[in-house]
């Protein structure tokens, strides 16, 4: 199967995770951010991730892909119970402060989806419409980090004991790790011990790298 993604996209990371966690081989296809033609030809709109199945059909929507792969390759992996407390913190993380903090940094990483000037311009124009000018977002780094830091401290207490190969994974892991991975791009953030250990452990298990060595 082929999976069409952007490297920076947290929804795409969800789909990449299930393949990595289940040790299922697939072909990763990273498309340019301004490539509208490819996804529209597959599913009728510009979205990622998109899974191209072995029969040639296409499936969008990250969690649909996650559940499809988990069911298609038994035994089922995501059998753990969801935690309302963790999911509440996931919702708090995934807000405008998070997006203003991480989004302007993506274009400076040399990611494949931004390999051309056109792709960078397309992304910048689209995202600035909702987030404001990237320069203004970057100027607010300290304030935004303080806001996110408070959530990370709360999350740290909930991740005690979560780094264990004996633990049943759940959809919480699929939704939490991609957000934390994107936050690893921010050099000013200080990750609490349990949070950082969880990030490194999940990165190793899923095969999805973190951005710590390229943080800005």
C-alpha positions as a printed NumPy array, in Angstrom:
array([[  0.   ,   0.   ,   0.   ],
       [  1.015,   3.614,  -0.536],
       [  0.471,   6.448,   1.924],
       [  0.433,  10.029,   0.623],
       [  1.384,  12.586,   3.278],
       [  3.164,  15.752,   4.335],
       [  5.925,  15.162,   6.852],
       [  4.741,  17.928,   9.19 ],
       [  1.055,  16.98 ,   9.161],
       [ -0.065,  15.49 ,  12.516],
       [ -2.949,  13.671,  10.852],
       [ -0.471,  12.047,   8.487],
       [  1.664,  10.997,  11.454],
       [ -1.357,   9.148,  12.846],
       [ -1.483,   7.033,   9.697],
       [  2.291,   6.517,   9.641],
       [  2.217,   5.398,  13.264],
       [ -0.118,   2.45 ,  12.779],
       [  2.056,   1.032,  10.007],
       [  5.172,   1.437,  12.122],
       [  3.658,   0.109,  15.324],
       [  2.36 ,  -2.988,  13.536],
       [  5.575,  -3.448,  11.545],
       [  3.634,  -3.433,   8.266],
       [  5.593,  -2.392,   5.177],
       [  4.23 ,   0.388,   2.983],
       [  5.431,   3.015,   0.545],
       [  5.589,   6.549,   1.915],
       [  4.856,   9.227,  -0.686],
       [  5.466,  12.818,   0.404],
       [  3.819,  15.275,  -1.959],
       [  4.512,  18.981,  -2.425],
       [  2.311,  21.228,  -0.335],
       [  1.034,  23.099,  -3.398],
       [  0.221,  19.908,  -5.305],
       [ -3.565,  20.086,  -5.524],
       [ -3.876,  17.819,  -8.552],
       [ -2.667,  14.579,  -6.944],
       [ -5.063,  14.406,  -3.976],
       [ -8.001,  15.795,  -5.964],
       [ -7.508,  13.092,  -8.593],
       [ -7.679,  10.462,  -5.839],
       [-10.429,  11.594,  -3.465],
       [-11.894,  14.745,  -5.007],
       [-10.333,  17.279,  -2.648],
       [ -6.958,  18.494,  -1.396],
       [ -6.405,  16.461,   1.762],
       [ -3.789,  14.22 ,   3.304],
       [ -3.208,  11.541,   4.417],
       [ -4.524,   9.357,   1.622],
       [ -4.055,   5.597,   1.624],
       [ -3.829,   3.835,  -1.727],
       [ -4.91 ,   0.271,  -1.063],
       [ -3.606,  -2.797,  -2.867],
       [ -6.779,  -2.887,  -4.993],
       [ -6.093,   0.636,  -6.27 ],
       [ -8.83 ,   2.347,  -4.286],
       [ -8.16 ,   5.364,  -2.084],
       [ -9.026,   6.154,   1.514],
       [ -8.697,   9.611,   3.159],
       [ -9.22 ,  10.537,   6.836],
       [ -6.489,   9.664,   9.298],
       [ -8.462,   7.673,  11.862],
       [-10.272,   5.72 ,   9.135],
       [ -6.847,   4.703,   7.819],
       [ -5.644,   3.819,  11.324],
       [ -8.622,   1.558,  12.025],
       [ -8.479,   0.009,   8.551],
       [ -4.818,  -0.991,   8.92 ],
       [ -5.304,  -2.16 ,  12.497],
       [ -8.184,  -4.412,  11.418],
       [ -6.614,  -5.556,   8.124],
       [ -3.456,  -6.875,   9.77 ],
       [ -4.454,  -8.876,  12.874],
       [ -4.033,  -9.1  ,  15.769],
       [ -5.65 ,  -5.787,  16.605],
       [ -3.212,  -3.429,  18.32 ],
       [ -5.26 ,  -0.488,  19.624],
       [ -7.12 ,  -2.366,  22.344],
       [ -6.482,  -0.081,  25.336],
       [ -9.119,   2.124,  26.914],
       [ -9.171,   5.81 ,  26.144],
       [ -8.475,   8.244,  28.984],
       [-10.865,  11.173,  29.192],
       [ -8.215,  13.144,  31.112],
       [ -5.553,  12.641,  28.439],
       [ -7.968,  13.439,  25.632],
       [ -8.968,  16.64 ,  27.412],
       [ -5.319,  17.688,  27.417],
       [ -4.987,  16.691,  23.747],
       [ -7.841,  19.073,  22.952],
       [ -6.171,  21.834,  24.961],
       [ -2.895,  21.299,  23.108],
       [ -4.486,  21.297,  19.671],
       [ -5.569,  24.92 ,  19.666],
       [ -4.584,  28.205,  18.07 ],
       [ -1.57 ,  28.707,  20.361],
       [ -0.179,  25.341,  19.26 ],
       [ -0.644,  26.183,  15.594],
       [  0.863,  29.653,  15.92 ],
       [  3.861,  28.163,  17.698],
       [  4.716,  25.331,  15.307],
       [  3.356,  26.288,  11.884],
       [  5.752,  29.141,  10.991],
       [  8.722,  26.897,  11.789],
       [  7.911,  24.115,   9.323],
       [  9.106,  25.98 ,   6.248],
       [ 12.596,  26.332,   7.75 ],
       [ 13.234,  22.599,   8.222],
       [ 13.901,  21.594,   4.627],
       [ 10.962,  19.169,   4.633],
       [ 10.15 ,  17.429,   1.325],
       [  6.715,  19.046,   1.   ],
       [  8.451,  22.443,   0.934],
       [ 11.116,  21.557,  -1.625],
       [ 10.09 ,  24.363,  -3.978],
       [  9.552,  28.098,  -3.568],
       [  6.023,  27.616,  -4.875],
       [  5.182,  25.112,  -2.159],
       [  6.523,  27.436,   0.554],
       [  4.581,  30.404,  -0.806],
       [  1.384,  28.363,  -1.077],
       [  1.656,  27.141,   2.516],
       [  2.604,  30.55 ,   3.9  ],
       [ -0.264,  32.345,   2.181],
       [ -2.861,  29.769,   3.253],
       [ -1.765,  29.538,   6.874],
       [ -1.283,  33.265,   7.411],
       [ -4.94 ,  33.778,   6.515],
       [ -5.946,  32.038,   9.748],
       [ -2.91 ,  32.454,  12.013],
       [ -1.657,  35.911,  11.102],
       [  1.774,  36.783,   9.745],
       [  4.421,  34.195,  10.55 ],
       [  6.785,  36.902,  11.784],
       [  4.167,  38.019,  14.316],
       [  3.627,  34.431,  15.479],
       [  7.34 ,  33.9  ,  15.968],
       [  7.564,  37.145,  17.921],
       [  5.067,  35.69 ,  20.416],
       [  7.141,  32.529,  21.009],
       [  7.761,  33.173,  24.715],
       [  4.086,  33.806,  25.492],
       [  2.921,  30.842,  23.439],
       [  5.509,  28.564,  25.07 ],
       [  4.251,  29.559,  28.514],
       [  0.729,  28.58 ,  27.487],
       [  1.803,  25.211,  26.085],
       [  4.22 ,  24.58 ,  28.96 ],
       [  1.34 ,  24.65 ,  31.447],
       [ -0.449,  21.916,  29.511],
       [  2.703,  19.803,  29.23 ],
       [  3.17 ,  19.888,  32.998],
       [ -0.375,  18.61 ,  33.488],
       [  0.187,  15.949,  30.833],
       [  3.392,  14.814,  32.511],
       [  1.443,  13.547,  35.529],
       [ -0.87 ,  11.542,  33.282],
       [  1.976,   9.79 ,  31.444],
       [  3.446,   8.062,  34.48 ],
       [  3.796,   4.375,  33.605],
       [  2.86 ,   4.919,  29.954],
       [  6.299,   3.884,  28.651],
       [  5.863,   0.133,  28.841],
       [  5.772,  -2.582,  26.215],
       [  3.268,  -4.402,  28.436],
       [  0.759,  -1.556,  28.165],
       [ -2.105,  -1.826,  25.701],
       [ -1.892,   1.001,  23.178],
       [ -5.013,   2.992,  22.424],
       [ -6.267,   5.668,  20.059],
       [ -5.055,   8.173,  22.679],
       [ -1.485,   7.346,  21.621],
       [ -2.373,   7.882,  17.974],
       [ -3.786,  11.331,  18.696],
       [ -1.293,  12.505,  21.322],
       [  2.099,  11.644,  19.835],
       [  1.697,  13.627,  16.564],
       [  1.026,  16.834,  18.519],
       [  4.008,  16.292,  20.786],
       [  6.161,  15.475,  17.778],
       [  5.282,  18.834,  16.208],
       [  6.069,  20.612,  19.456],
       [  9.561,  19.092,  19.356],
       [ 10.329,  21.665,  16.662],
       [ 10.251,  24.46 ,  19.261],
       [ 13.666,  24.945,  20.851],
       [ 12.363,  27.127,  23.696],
       [  9.978,  24.476,  25.032],
       [ 11.094,  22.434,  28.031],
       [  9.557,  18.974,  27.985],
       [  8.883,  17.404,  31.392],
       [ 10.59 ,  14.076,  32.048],
       [  7.637,  11.738,  31.504],
       [  6.5  ,  13.6  ,  28.396],
       [  9.937,  13.49 ,  26.783],
       [ 10.428,   9.821,  27.658],
       [  7.037,   9.019,  26.125],
       [  7.884,  10.953,  22.952],
       [ 11.19 ,   9.144,  22.49 ],
       [  9.652,   5.747,  23.238],
       [  6.754,   6.235,  20.844],
       [  9.077,   7.571,  18.154],
       [ 11.193,   4.431,  18.406],
       [  8.174,   2.105,  18.361],
       [  6.43 ,   3.827,  15.456],
       [  9.472,   4.702,  13.376],
       [  8.376,   8.351,  13.149],
       [ 11.236,  10.71 ,  13.923],
       [ 11.127,  13.713,  16.231],
       [ 12.328,  17.217,  15.383],
       [ 14.567,  17.784,  18.413],
       [ 17.783,  17.83 ,  16.375],
       [ 16.313,  20.451,  14.033],
       [ 14.399,  22.552,  16.549],
       [ 14.077,  26.283,  15.929]])
